[in-house]
Amino acid sequence: MTGWLAVLAAGLFEIAWAFGLKYSDGLTRFWPTVATALAILASFSLMSFALRSLPFGTAYAIWTGIGAAGSIVVGMVIFSEPTDPVRIICLTLIVAGMVGLKLTSPV
């Protein structure tokens, strides 16, 4: 697995654990809490692997960007959070920033 694929997978697990936190009800529900903990472990493990070969700042920004943007989309789709134009523009800026960082990365 390449470093960038590990960052992508780690970012997807970021979305999963944020989603799990919502369903864990303050970490009081057993199975959602277990799933959240496993997603956190997977996310951190994959990111640790990725940082062996990627620049720290770029990889970290993309990792958190995937988690942030993905969580916004999950909130809009699953939890019916607002999809007003300002939120969409801000989401687009996050994605544009991640793409820009990746394109200018030396690796």
Secondary structure, 3 states (H helix, E strand, C coil): CCHHHHHHHHHHHHHHHHHHHHHHCCCCCHHHHHHHHHHHHHHHHHHHHHCCCCCHHHHHHHHHHHHHHHHHHHHHHHCCCCCCHHHHHHHHHHHHHHHHHHHCCCC
